Amino acid sequence: MSSFEERRRARAGWPIRRSTLDAEPLTDDRITDDVDARVAMVAVLTRTQWAISGKELPKYDRANMPGRVVRPVE
């Protein structure tokens, strides 16, 4: 397995940019929907993928969702 520094160097060239959803430019001519429609589309795709997996859709509230918050160091 690679060390942290090797993985960090490998990520250094990734094409990443930061913006808000409402400021996000459309880079794909096939997508003409507004942000709300795109979020709704992701919700449908997520439910479909859970159904295909054969697993039950998790039932937890936002406060108990798995994950962690990583805050930038200033």
C-alpha positions as CSV (number, residue, x, y, z in Angstrom):
1,M,0.0,0.0,0.0
2,S,1.2,3.5,-0.8
3,S,2.2,5.9,1.9
4,F,0.2,9.0,2.7
5,E,2.8,11.2,1.0
6,E,2.7,9.1,-2.2
7,R,-1.1,9.3,-2.3
8,R,-1.0,13.0,-1.6
9,R,1.5,13.6,-4.5
10,A,-0.6,11.4,-6.8
11,R,-3.7,13.6,-6.0
12,A,-1.8,16.9,-6.5
13,G,-2.5,16.9,-10.3
14,W,-6.2,16.1,-10.1
15,P,-8.4,18.6,-11.9
16,I,-10.4,19.9,-8.9
17,R,-12.2,23.1,-8.5
18,R,-14.5,24.4,-5.8
19,S,-17.8,26.2,-6.3
20,T,-21.3,26.4,-5.0
21,L,-24.0,24.3,-6.7
22,D,-25.8,27.4,-8.0
23,A,-22.5,28.7,-9.5
24,E,-21.6,25.4,-11.1
25,P,-21.3,25.9,-14.9
26,L,-22.9,23.2,-17.1
27,T,-20.0,21.5,-18.8
28,D,-22.1,18.8,-20.6
29,D,-24.4,20.0,-23.3
30,R,-26.7,17.0,-22.6
31,I,-27.5,18.3,-19.1
32,T,-29.9,21.2,-19.4
33,D,-31.8,20.9,-16.1
34,D,-31.4,23.3,-13.2
35,V,-29.7,22.3,-10.0
36,D,-33.0,21.1,-8.3
37,A,-33.7,18.8,-11.2
38,R,-30.2,17.4,-11.1
39,V,-30.4,16.7,-7.4
40,A,-33.8,15.0,-8.0
41,M,-32.2,12.9,-10.7
42,V,-29.5,11.8,-8.3
43,A,-32.1,10.8,-5.7
44,V,-33.9,8.6,-8.3
45,L,-30.6,7.0,-9.4
46,T,-29.6,6.3,-5.7
47,R,-32.9,4.6,-5.0
48,T,-32.6,2.5,-8.2
49,Q,-29.1,1.4,-7.3
50,W,-30.1,0.4,-3.8
51,A,-33.0,-1.6,-5.3
52,I,-30.6,-3.3,-7.8
53,S,-28.2,-4.2,-4.9
54,G,-31.0,-6.1,-3.2
55,K,-30.3,-4.3,0.1
56,E,-32.8,-2.3,2.1
57,L,-32.5,1.4,1.8
58,P,-30.9,2.7,5.1
59,K,-33.3,4.4,7.5
60,Y,-31.6,6.9,9.7
61,D,-32.0,10.6,10.3
62,R,-29.5,13.2,9.2
63,A,-27.9,13.5,12.7
64,N,-27.1,9.7,12.7
65,M,-25.8,9.4,9.1
66,P,-22.4,7.7,8.9
67,G,-19.5,9.9,7.9
68,R,-17.2,12.5,9.3
69,V,-16.6,16.2,9.0
70,V,-13.2,17.3,7.9
71,R,-12.6,21.0,8.3
72,P,-9.8,22.9,6.6
73,V,-6.9,24.0,8.7
74,E,-6.6,27.8,8.6
